[in-house]
Amino acid sequence: MKHTFQKAAAWIKRNARPLEVARWEYIFKNGSRDNVVRYLAAYQNEDGGFGHGIEPLAAILFSNGYLGSWTNFIGNRSK
């Protein structure tokens, strides 16, 4: 199991966007919540919603409830 986790961590660091790397570090390595929020802000629309390619498989620029689910984990985990 440890080997699989290490392989996944290496893959994330090598291939993921900075937002996913920050989320991985936050969830699994006690990383900075502020770092996640900083990268997340790049995807925030003027109306406060999220779009601008936050979901890599959905080219949606406008705010959308589905895309907002990306942000839910921040409020659900306190440090």
Buried (B, 14 or more C-beta within 10 A) or exposed (E): EEEEEEEEBEEBEEEBBEBBBBBBBBEEEEBEEEBBBEBBEEBBBEEEBBBBBBBEEEEBEEBBEEBBEBBEEBEEEEE
